[in-house]
């Protein structure tokens, strides 16, 4: 990420706090996901999540109220195809003998299939409990309607079997009513259910608060909207509802047509039940794909989506409608659009918050995993209470905002570290640089150091007689000679925890106690002690350098050092093109004047390293060094005198 400079980052996001930028990234992610959401790009994934929820839900006991008579391949060979009206009448007569509440026939029969057509018509007129399937059709899609048998025309003993299919061919929705502008038709499953509920004196009613919604028993069934749940611009024609696929039946409740006609079905077991008669032979191609593996309680477990005959799909729908009316089960519902957007925004915010704590990478991954697990848990809990929340979009929002915010914070940290290290890395010890980085939140804002008041010990060191030496040496020799001196002094300053503020010719300025503030008196005293120790070490190192220069026939020098402790203001000056760490205040002036004080005196000229300190620094040393009082001195431009001391060495005590 070195290609992103601190200057470029500041131009992009000038002076913005990191949380504000992360919130902006979260908002942009939110807007992008909303666009994908309402564009339908996430619908397939959300529907897969819905299917997973269906397969993981707790199931009630099998519905013993429903018995299925299936027309199998063996039945087709035994009784012929299509089944004649006479055979069909015989089968229905046997069923009626068992006195079920409802007999639902899932076989199209708009045209007579003799022989026995008259017998079938007479039977249908005698048995109002028989409900026949029809097809509503879609003229625009060249899908013609199919009427019921003529004997049931214009009666309430017919219902359509049309079901809406999703783009992947799965059946997740059921229909209660359809209206083509000329007529309103009732679904086969609802017609069968209402006939059964007639004995319970339960009839459809309008919801008191929402007259356009149907109530069955105590349960109001809101019509499915085009954007219910994770559906986007779905075809919501008619009165649709979401199938919950919680119904199950036993294999023992399914019989064949041959079982019925040859007396192997105990008709006494049909009393007061719902009997559905329909095709189950594969060759009839009356199969539907459903998002659950099976509906039989004794079927082998299988995680793959299932395929069931139309008559069994009707059984599932009837079971769900009965649970609405008699058990008070709630229909699956989604959130309003505004609430769904708020749900998505919440998880985008959580994604932002997961990285603002500045945890390590493993910590962020663990926090993300915990957040995703929480999202999945809340989603599953809501689904068990028939509330369909978005899952994929919030998971993406959480992950994308966390990733973008994490990358941004990493880039920002990298840029700030480059800026900080550009100011200090070459002039401080590695441990000091690490301390600066750990405290960057208190030190930096927008790529700049925050101005702050500090108590600092300032050290100035200047070579005596440098001007004459510079005139005598060749430029290359001079710079090599001076670099060897500066390198040695810089290493000592950094070793003693100081910061090299600047080089001016042969002069070195160092700070002890900057740029990280010192809060306690003990820390400030320690800065002063380290500065004086550094000055003594500089004198010793200079003696070693002089010895080497003598053998190389190079000039030898002495150094004057001035040290003062006091308050100053520190910060960075300049622009993004050139930024420097700067300190201002009278403390700097006093340290500089201590260094140059009485520099031409004969005593100063005789010493290879003269160290002068102020009274302020002296009182910080607690007797650790041998000092000699020089006297009261009034520097130029100062109204008050200060006491000056000369450091002679480390104390023996």
C-alpha positions in Angstrom: 0.0 0.0 0.0 3.0 2.3 -0.4 1.4 3.8 -3.5 -1.1 5.6 -1.2 0.7 8.5 0.3 -0.4 10.4 3.4 -0.7 13.5 1.2 -3.0 11.8 -1.3 -5.0 10.4 1.6 -5.4 13.8 3.0 -6.5 15.2 -0.4 -9.2 12.5 -0.6 -10.5 12.7 2.9 -9.2 16.0 4.4 -9.3 16.1 8.2 -12.0 13.5 8.5 -12.0 11.4 11.6 -11.5 7.7 11.0 -15.0 6.7 12.4 -16.6 9.2 10.1 -14.9 7.8 7.0 -15.8 4.2 8.1 -19.4 5.3 8.5 -19.3 6.8 5.0 -17.9 3.5 3.6 -20.7 1.7 5.5 -23.3 4.0 4.0 -22.0 3.5 0.5 -22.0 -0.2 1.0 -25.6 0.1 2.3 -26.7 2.0 -0.8 -24.9 -0.4 -3.1 -26.6 -3.4 -1.5 -30.0 -1.7 -1.6 -29.5 -1.2 -5.3 -28.6 -4.9 -5.7 -31.5 -5.9 -3.5 -34.1 -3.9 -5.4 -32.6 -4.9 -8.7 -33.2 -8.6 -7.7 -29.6 -9.6 -7.8 -29.8 -11.1 -4.3 -33.2 -12.8 -4.6 -31.9 -16.2 -5.6 -29.5 -16.4 -2.6 -32.2 -15.2 -0.2 -34.6 -17.8 -1.5 -31.9 -20.5 -0.9 -31.7 -19.2 2.7 -35.5 -19.4 2.9 -35.3 -23.1 1.7 -32.6 -23.8 4.4 -34.9 -22.3 7.0 -37.8 -24.6 5.8 -35.6 -27.7 6.1 -34.4 -26.8 9.6 -37.8 -26.0 11.2 -39.5 -28.0 13.9 -42.4 -30.0 12.6 -45.8 -30.8 14.1 -47.2 -34.3 14.3 -48.4 -35.9 11.0 -51.8 -34.8 9.9 -54.1 -37.8 10.4 -57.1 -35.9 8.9 -55.9 -36.4 5.3 -55.9 -39.6 3.3 -54.5 -39.8 -0.2 -55.6 -42.1 -3.0 -52.9 -42.2 -5.6 -53.2 -43.4 -9.2 -49.9 -45.2 -9.8 -48.4 -46.7 -13.0 -49.8 -50.1 -12.0 -53.2 -48.5 -11.7 -52.9 -47.0 -15.2 -52.2 -50.5 -16.6 -54.9 -52.1 -14.5 -57.8 -49.6 -15.0 -56.7 -47.9 -18.2 -55.8 -44.3 -19.1 -57.6 -42.0 -19.1 -59.8 -43.5 -16.3 -63.3 -43.9 -17.5 -66.2 -42.0 -15.9 -67.7 -45.3 -14.8 -64.5 -46.5 -12.9 -64.1 -43.0 -11.5 -67.8 -43.0 -10.3 -67.2 -46.5 -8.7 -64.2 -45.2 -6.9 -66.0 -42.1 -5.6 -69.0 -44.2 -4.5 -66.7 -46.4 -2.4 -65.1 -43.4 -0.8 -68.5 -41.8 0.0 -69.5 -44.9 1.8 -66.8 -44.1 4.4 -68.6 -40.8 5.1 -65.5 -38.4 4.9 -66.2 -34.8 5.3 -64.6 -33.9 2.0 -63.5 -35.8 -1.2 -61.1 -33.8 -3.3 -60.6 -35.0 -6.9 -57.3 -33.8 -8.5 -58.1 -35.0 -12.0 -59.2 -32.8 -14.9 -62.5 -34.0 -16.4 -64.0 -31.1 -18.4 -65.0 -33.6 -21.1 -66.9 -36.9 -20.5 -64.9 -40.1 -20.7 -67.5 -42.8 -21.3 -68.6 -45.3 -20.4 -70.3 -44.3 -17.2 -70.5 -40.5 -17.7 -74.2 -40.4 -16.6 -73.4 -42.4 -13.5 -70.6 -39.9 -12.6 -72.9 -36.9 -13.2 -75.6 -38.4 -10.9 -73.1 -39.2 -8.2 -71.7 -35.6 -8.3 -75.1 -34.1 -7.8 -75.9 -36.4 -4.8 -72.6 -35.7 -3.0 -71.9 -32.0 -2.2 -68.8 -33.1 -0.2 -67.0 -33.8 -3.5 -64.7 -30.9 -4.7 -63.3 -31.1 -8.2 -60.1 -29.6 -9.5 -60.1 -27.0 -12.4 -57.5 -24.9 -14.1 -57.9 -21.1 -14.1 -55.3 -20.8 -16.9 -53.7 -17.8 -18.4 -55.0 -16.6 -21.8 -52.0 -14.3 -22.3 -49.6 -17.1 -21.8 -51.6 -19.5 -24.1 -52.4 -21.6 -21.1 -56.2 -22.4 -21.5 -58.5 -22.8 -18.6 -60.0 -26.3 -17.9 -63.6 -26.4 -16.5 -64.9 -28.9 -14.0 -67.3 -31.7 -14.9 -70.6 -30.3 -16.3 -72.5 -31.4 -13.3 -70.5 -29.1 -11.0 -70.6 -26.0 -13.3 -71.6 -22.9 -11.4 -71.3 -24.6 -8.0 -68.9 -24.1 -5.1 -67.7 -27.7 -5.6 -64.8 -26.7 -7.8 -61.4 -25.0 -7.3 -58.4 -24.3 -9.5 -55.1 -26.1 -9.0 -52.8 -23.3 -10.5 -49.7 -22.6 -8.5 -47.1 -19.9 -9.0 -43.6 -21.1 -9.7 -40.4 -19.2 -8.9 -37.7 -18.7 -11.4 -35.9 -21.8 -10.3 -39.0 -23.9 -10.8 -39.7 -24.3 -7.0 -43.1 -24.0 -5.4 -42.8 -21.6 -2.4 -46.2 -19.9 -2.8 -49.8 -20.9 -2.7 -52.9 -19.3 -4.0 -56.3 -18.7 -2.4 -58.1 -16.7 -5.1 -57.6 -15.6 -8.7 -59.4 -12.8 -10.5 -59.2 -12.1 -14.3 -61.5 -9.1 -14.2 -64.6 -11.1 -15.1 -64.7 -13.7 -12.4 -63.1 -14.6 -9.1 -62.2 -18.3 -8.6 -61.3 -20.2 -5.4 -58.2 -22.4 -5.1 -58.8 -26.2 -4.9 -57.0 -26.4 -1.5 -59.1 -23.6 0.0 -62.3 -25.0 -1.4 -61.5 -28.4 0.2 -60.5 -26.7 3.5 -63.7 -24.6 3.7 -65.8 -27.7 3.1 -64.0 -29.4 6.0 -64.3 -26.3 8.3 -68.1 -26.1 7.6 -68.7 -28.6 10.4 -66.6 -26.4 12.7 -68.7 -23.4 11.7 -65.6 -21.6 10.5 -66.0 -19.4 7.4 -63.7 -16.8 5.8 -64.1 -13.3 7.3 -62.5 -10.0 6.7 -59.9 -8.9 9.2 -61.4 -6.1 11.3 -58.3 -3.8 10.9 -57.6 -4.8 7.3 -60.8 -5.5 5.5 -58.9 -6.5 2.3 -57.3 -9.4 4.2 -59.0 -12.7 4.8 -59.2 -14.2 8.3 -59.6 -18.0 8.7 -60.4 -18.8 12.3 -58.2 -16.5 14.4 -55.5 -16.2 11.8 -55.4 -13.4 9.3 -53.6 -14.3 6.0 -52.1 -11.2 4.5 -51.8 -11.4 0.7 -48.3 -11.7 -0.6 -47.0 -8.5 -2.1 -44.5 -8.2 -5.0 -41.7 -7.4 -2.6 -42.7 -9.6 0.4 -39.7 -11.0 2.2 -36.8 -11.3 -0.3 -39.1 -11.4 -3.3 -38.4 -8.5 -5.7 -41.0 -7.6 -8.3 -42.6 -11.1 -8.0 -45.8 -11.9 -9.9 -48.2 -11.4 -7.0 -51.4 -11.8 -9.0 -54.4 -13.1 -7.1 -54.3 -13.7 -3.4 -51.0 -15.5 -2.6 -49.4 -16.7 0.6 -46.1 -18.3 1.5 -46.0 -22.1 2.0 -44.3 -23.1 5.2 -44.0 -26.9 4.4 -44.5 -27.9 8.0 -47.2 -30.5 7.1 -46.3 -34.2 7.1 -48.3 -37.3 6.5 -47.6 -41.0 7.0 -47.0 -43.5 4.2 -49.9 -45.5 5.8 -52.2 -42.7 4.8 -51.5 -43.2 1.1 -53.4 -45.8 -0.8 -53.6 -46.8 -4.5 -56.6 -46.7 -6.7 -56.5 -50.5 -6.9 -56.5 -50.7 -3.1 -59.7 -48.7 -3.1 -61.5 -50.6 -5.9 -60.5 -54.0 -4.7 -61.6 -53.4 -1.1 -58.2 -53.2 0.6 -59.0 -49.7 1.9 -61.1 -49.9 5.1 -63.7 -47.3 4.4 -64.5 -47.0 8.0 -61.2 -45.2 8.5 -62.3 -42.4 6.2 -65.0 -41.0 8.5 -64.9 -37.3 9.1 -61.6 -37.0 7.1 -60.4 -35.4 3.9 -59.8 -37.8 1.1 -57.8 -36.6 -1.9 -57.8 -38.6 -5.1 -55.2 -37.8 -7.8 -52.5 -39.0 -10.1 -49.1 -40.1 -8.7 -47.8 -42.0 -11.7 -44.6 -40.5 -13.1 -45.9 -40.7 -16.7 -48.7 -38.3 -15.8 -46.2 -35.5 -15.3 -48.1 -34.0 -12.5 -45.0 -33.4 -10.3 -43.8 -30.2 -8.6 -40.4 -29.3 -7.2 -40.5 -28.2 -3.5 -37.7 -26.8 -1.3 -37.9 -29.6 1.3 -36.6 -33.1 0.8 -39.9 -35.0 1.6 -43.3 -34.7 3.3 -43.6 -38.3 4.5 -42.5 -38.8 8.1 -41.2 -42.3 7.4 -39.3 -41.2 4.2 -35.5 -41.6 4.4 -33.7 -38.3 5.2 -32.3 -36.4 2.3 -30.9 -32.9 2.1 -31.8 -32.4 -1.6 -34.9 -30.6 -2.5 -37.8 -32.9 -3.2 -40.3 -33.6 -6.0 -43.9 -34.5 -5.2 -47.1 -35.3 -7.0 -49.7 -32.5 -7.4 -52.2 -34.3 -5.1 -49.6 -34.3 -2.3 -48.9 -30.6 -2.9 -52.6 -30.0 -2.4 -52.4 -32.0 0.8 -49.6 -29.8 2.1 -51.6 -26.6 1.3 -54.7 -28.0 3.0 -52.8 -28.9 6.1 -51.4 -25.4 6.3 -54.8 -23.8 5.9 -56.3 -26.1 8.6 -53.5 -25.1 10.9 -54.3 -21.5 10.3 -58.0 -22.0 11.1 -57.8 -24.6 13.9 -54.4 -24.2 15.5 -53.9 -20.5 15.1 -50.6 -20.9 13.2 -49.2 -17.7 11.9 -48.4 -17.3 8.2 -44.9 -16.6 7.1 -44.5 -12.9 6.7 -41.8 -10.4 5.8 -40.9 -6.9 7.1 -42.0 -3.7 5.6 -39.5 -2.2 3.1 -38.4 0.5 5.5 -37.8 -2.0 8.3 -35.8 -4.3 5.9 -33.6 -1.3 4.9 -33.1 -0.5 8.6 -32.2 -4.2 9.3 -29.6 -4.0 6.5 -28.2 -0.7 7.8 -27.9 -2.1 11.3 -25.6 -4.9 10.1 -23.6 -2.4 8.0 -23.0 -0.4 11.2 -22.0 -3.6 13.1 -19.5 -4.3 10.3 -18.0 -0.8 10.8 -18.0 -1.2 14.6 -16.2 -4.6 14.4 -13.0 -2.9 13.1 -13.1 0.4 14.9 -11.8 -1.3 18.0 -8.5 -1.7 16.2 -8.2 -5.3 17.2 -5.5 -7.5 15.7 -6.4 -9.4 12.5 -7.3 -12.6 14.4 -9.4 -10.6 16.8 -11.3 -9.0 13.9 -11.8 -12.4 12.3 -13.1 -13.8 15.6 -15.4 -10.8 16.1 -16.7 -11.2 12.5 -17.4 -14.9 12.9 -19.3 -14.1 16.2 -21.3 -11.4 14.4 -22.2 -13.6 11.5 -23.2 -16.4 13.9 -25.3 -13.9 15.8 -27.0 -12.8 12.5 -27.7 -16.4 11.6 -29.0 -17.2 15.0 -31.4 -14.2 15.0 -32.5 -15.1 11.5 -33.2 -18.7 12.5 -35.1 -17.6 15.6 -37.2 -15.2 13.6 -37.9 -17.8 11.0 -39.2 -20.2 13.6 -41.7 -17.5 14.6 -42.7 -17.2 10.9 -40.8 -14.0 10.3 -38.7 -14.0 7.1 -35.8 -11.6 7.6 -33.2 -10.8 4.9 -30.0 -12.9 5.6 -27.7 -12.7 2.6 -27.8 -8.9 2.2 -27.0 -8.2 5.9 -24.3 -10.8 5.9 -22.8 -9.1 2.8 -23.2 -5.7 4.4 -21.5 -6.8 7.6 -18.6 -8.4 5.7 -18.1 -5.7 3.1 -18.2 -2.8 5.5 -15.8 -4.6 7.8 -13.5 -5.4 4.9 -13.6 -1.8 3.4 -13.3 -0.2 6.8 -10.4 -2.5 7.7 -8.6 -1.7 4.5 -9.2 2.0 5.0 -7.9 1.9 8.6 -4.9 -0.1 7.5 -4.1 2.4 4.7 -4.7 5.3 7.0 -2.5 3.7 9.7 0.2 3.1 7.1 0.0 6.7 5.9 0.1 8.1 9.4 3.0 5.8 10.3 4.9 6.9 7.3 4.2 10.5 8.2 5.3 9.9 11.8 8.3 7.9 10.9 9.2 10.5 8.3 9.4 13.0 11.1 11.2 10.9 13.6 12.3 7.4 12.4 15.8 8.5 11.5 16.3 10.5 14.7 15.0 8.2 17.4 15.8 4.8 18.7 13.5 1.9 17.4 11.8 1.6 20.8 11.0 5.3 20.8 9.6 5.0 17.3 7.4 2.1 18.5 6.2 4.2 21.4 5.3 7.0 19.1 3.3 4.7 17.0 1.4 3.2 19.9 0.4 6.7 21.1 -0.4 8.0 17.6 -4.1 8.6 18.5 -3.0 11.2 21.0 -0.2 12.6 18.8 -1.7 12.8 15.3 -4.8 14.0 13.4 -5.1 14.2 9.6 -1.5 13.2 9.1 -0.2 16.1 11.3 1.1 16.1 14.8 -1.3 17.7 17.2 0.2 20.9 18.9 0.9 20.2 22.5 2.6 21.8 25.5 5.5 19.7 26.8 8.1 19.8 29.6 11.2 19.0 27.7 15.0 19.0 28.3 16.6 20.6 25.3 20.3 19.9 24.4 22.4 22.0 22.0 25.9 20.8 21.0 28.2 22.9 18.8 31.8 22.4 17.7 34.4 25.0 18.7 36.4 26.5 15.9 34.4 24.8 13.2 34.6 27.8 10.8 38.4 27.6 10.6 38.4 23.9 10.1 35.8 24.2 7.3 38.0 26.7 5.5 41.1 24.5 5.8 39.7 21.1 4.6 38.7 20.1 1.1 34.9 19.7 0.7 34.9 15.9 0.4 37.2 15.5 3.4 35.2 18.1 5.4 31.9 16.3 4.8 33.4 12.9 5.6 34.9 14.3 8.8 31.7 16.0 9.8 29.5 13.0 9.0 31.7 10.8 11.3 31.1 13.2 14.1 27.4 13.6 13.5 26.8 9.9 13.2 28.5 9.3 16.5 26.6 12.0 18.3 23.3 11.0 16.8 23.8 7.4 17.9 24.5 8.5 21.4 21.4 10.8 21.5 19.2 8.0 20.2 20.7 5.5 22.7 19.8 7.8 25.6 16.2 8.1 24.4 16.5 11.6 22.8 15.2 12.9 19.5 17.5 14.6 17.1 15.6 17.7 16.2 17.9 19.2 13.7 21.4 19.7 12.3 22.5 23.2 11.5 26.0 23.1 10.2 28.1 21.6 13.0 25.4 22.2 15.6 23.1 19.5 16.9 19.8 20.1 18.7 18.3 17.2 20.7 15.1 16.8 22.7 14.5 14.6 25.7 10.8 14.2 26.6 9.4 14.7 23.2 7.2 14.1 21.2 5.3 11.9 23.7 4.3 14.0 26.7 5.6 13.3 30.2 2.9 13.4 32.8 4.8 12.8 36.0 7.6 14.7 37.8 9.6 11.5 37.8 9.5 11.2 34.0 10.5 14.8 33.6 13.5 14.3 36.0 14.5 11.2 34.1 14.6 13.2 30.8 17.0 15.7 32.4 19.2 12.9 33.8 19.3 11.2 30.4 20.2 14.4 28.7 23.2 15.1 31.0 24.3 11.5 30.7 24.2 11.8 27.0 26.2 15.0 27.1 29.0 13.3 29.2 28.9 10.4 26.7 29.3 12.8 23.8 32.4 14.2 25.5 33.9 10.8 25.9 33.1 9.8 22.4 34.6 13.0 21.0 37.9 12.2 22.8 37.9 8.8 21.0 37.2 10.5 17.7 40.0 13.0 18.3 42.4 10.2 18.9 41.5 8.6 15.6 41.6 11.9 13.7 45.0 12.6 15.1 46.4 9.4 13.6 44.7 10.4 10.3 46.2 13.9 10.5 42.7 15.4 10.6 41.7 18.4 12.9 40.6 17.7 16.4 37.9 19.7 18.1 36.1 20.4 21.3 32.3 20.7 21.9 30.2 23.1 23.8 26.9 21.7 25.2 24.0 23.7 26.7 21.1 22.0 28.5 17.9 23.5 29.8 14.6 22.0 31.0 11.3 23.8 30.6 8.0 24.2 28.8 7.6 24.5 25.1 5.0 24.0 22.3 5.6 21.1 19.9 3.9 20.3 16.6 4.4 20.0 12.9 4.8 22.9 10.4 4.6 23.0 6.7 2.4 21.4 4.0 1.8 17.9 2.7 4.8 18.5 0.4 7.2 19.3 3.3 6.3 18.7 6.9 8.7 19.1 9.8 8.6 18.6 13.6 9.0 21.9 15.3 9.3 23.1 18.9 9.0 26.7 19.9 9.4 28.5 23.2 11.8 30.2 25.5 13.2 26.8 26.6 14.9 26.4 23.2 16.4 29.9 23.4 17.9 29.4 26.9 19.4 26.0 25.9 21.0 27.6 22.8 22.4 30.5 24.8 23.8 28.2 27.4 25.7 26.4 24.7 27.2 29.7 23.3 27.7 31.4 26.7 31.2 32.8 27.2 32.4 30.6 24.3 35.7 32.5 23.9 36.8 32.3 27.5 40.2 30.6 28.0 38.8 28.0 30.4 36.1 27.0 27.9 38.8 26.7 25.2 40.8 24.3 27.3 38.0 21.8 27.8 37.3 19.2 25.1 33.7 19.1 26.2 32.1 21.9 28.2 28.6 21.2 29.5 26.5 24.1 31.0 23.0 23.5 32.5 20.4 25.8 33.9 19.1 25.8 37.4 15.9 24.2 36.2 17.9 21.2 34.9 20.2 21.2 38.0 17.2 20.7 40.3 16.1 17.7 38.4 19.4 15.8 38.8 19.1 15.0 42.6 22.8 15.1 43.1 23.7 12.4 40.5 26.4 14.5 38.9 29.3 16.6 40.0 28.6 20.2 39.1 30.2 23.6 39.6 28.2 26.7 40.0 29.2 29.2 37.3 27.1 32.0 38.7 24.1 34.2 37.9 23.8 35.1 34.3 21.4 37.5 32.5 21.1 36.5 28.8 20.5 39.1 26.2 16.8 39.9 25.9 16.0 38.4 29.4 14.9 40.4 32.4 15.7 37.8 35.0 19.0 36.2 35.8 19.4 32.5 35.8 21.9 30.4 37.7 24.2 28.4 35.5 26.1 25.2 36.4 28.9 23.3 34.7 28.7 19.5 34.7 32.1 18.0 35.6 31.1 14.3 35.7 29.0 11.6 37.4 28.8 11.9 41.2 30.7 9.5 43.4 27.7 9.2 45.8 
